[in-house]
């Protein structure tokens, strides 16, 4: 069950998507000051939540003496991580098919529960499928280094990831709204489309 903080983060995400829609529409409804306030509140809440929920992030904060109520400037200077975090596992684990070690590493960089059976996987595809069945969606990319990055997302984050782009693009593509709604509903599925529809204000086609 989501905590009060997680629910507020989710609500802020919806409001920020609506602000992005207003900005993209260019119709004068975008309020930059309000969007900035919402964004700063979301950053502060996410920082405190991730400091409590992600061991690797908590260590980073502790080493920099950054508390839950640190100002935004401090967070920007001390607590920004690169994509190296998501490839900080030992590459030998993949070759050795040590998915128990990979799963333990994932718990260190992730705020979501890692399915218990993921450690018994037979190969990377099986590992990813077990994580998916357990509600943890892991995106992966080799980038330029050749080492896979594994980026975990829970259900709420996954829905937002799929919804955020289309919710903005709806204001950029000049086709009838009803047609866009049909296309994105098929692409995203009902659950993710519901998030987009909530954030997207009604408009004429």
GIPE-V397581 format. One record per backbone hydrogen bond with DSSP energy under -0.5 kcal/mol. CO is the residue of the C=O (numbers start at 0). NH is the residue of the N-H. E is the energy in kcal/mol with one decimal. If there is no record, write none. Layout:
co->{CO,CO}
nh->{NH,NH}
e->{E,E}
This chain:
co->{2,3,4,5,6,7,8,9,10,11,12,13,14,15,16,17,18,19,20,21,21,29,30,31,32,33,34,35,36,37,38,39,40,41,42,43,44,45,46,47,48,49,52,53,54,55,56,57,58,59,60,61,64,66,70,70,71,72,73,74,81,82,83,84,85,88,89,90,90,91,92,93,96,97,98,99,100,101,102,103,104,104,105,105,107,112,114,115,116,117,122,123,124,125,126,127,128,129,130,131,134,135,136,136,138,140,141,141,148,148,149,150,152,153,154,155,156,157,158,159,160,161,162,163,164,164,165,167,168,168,171,172,175,176,177,178,179,180,181,182,183,184,188,189,190,191,192,193,194,195,198}
nh->{6,7,8,9,10,11,12,13,14,15,16,17,18,19,20,21,22,23,24,25,26,31,34,35,36,37,38,39,40,41,42,43,44,45,46,47,48,49,50,51,52,53,54,57,58,59,60,61,62,63,65,64,66,69,73,74,75,76,77,78,84,85,86,87,149,90,92,93,94,95,97,96,98,101,102,103,104,105,106,107,107,108,108,109,55,114,117,118,119,120,126,127,128,129,130,131,132,133,135,134,136,137,138,152,150,148,144,145,140,150,151,138,136,157,158,159,160,161,162,163,164,165,166,167,167,168,169,170,171,172,173,174,179,180,181,182,183,184,185,186,187,188,192,193,194,195,196,197,198,199,200}
e->{-2.4,-2.2,-2.5,-2.3,-2.4,-2.8,-2.2,-1.8,-2.1,-2.6,-2.1,-2.2,-2.1,-2.4,-2.4,-2.3,-2.5,-2.8,-2.3,-1.3,-0.7,-0.7,-2.5,-2.4,-2.1,-2.5,-2.5,-2.5,-2.1,-2.5,-2.4,-2.2,-2.4,-2.7,-2.5,-2.0,-2.6,-3.2,-2.4,-1.5,-1.9,-2.8,-0.6,-2.5,-2.4,-1.8,-2.4,-2.8,-2.7,-1.3,-2.9,-1.1,-0.6,-1.4,-0.6,-1.9,-2.6,-1.6,-2.8,-2.2,-1.7,-1.0,-1.6,-1.2,-2.8,-0.6,-2.0,-0.9,-1.3,-2.3,-2.9,-1.0,-1.5,-1.7,-2.0,-2.0,-2.3,-2.3,-1.8,-0.9,-0.7,-1.0,-0.6,-0.6,-2.8,-0.6,-1.5,-0.8,-1.5,-1.6,-2.5,-2.8,-2.3,-2.4,-2.3,-2.4,-2.6,-1.4,-2.8,-1.9,-0.6,-0.6,-0.6,-2.5,-3.3,-3.3,-0.6,-1.3,-1.4,-0.6,-0.6,-2.7,-2.8,-2.8,-2.5,-2.1,-2.5,-2.0,-1.7,-2.8,-0.6,-0.6,-2.3,-1.3,-0.6,-2.6,-1.9,-1.7,-1.6,-1.9,-0.6,-1.8,-1.9,-2.9,-1.8,-2.2,-2.9,-2.1,-1.6,-2.2,-3.0,-1.8,-2.2,-2.0,-1.1,-1.5,-2.8,-2.0,-1.7,-2.1,-0.6}
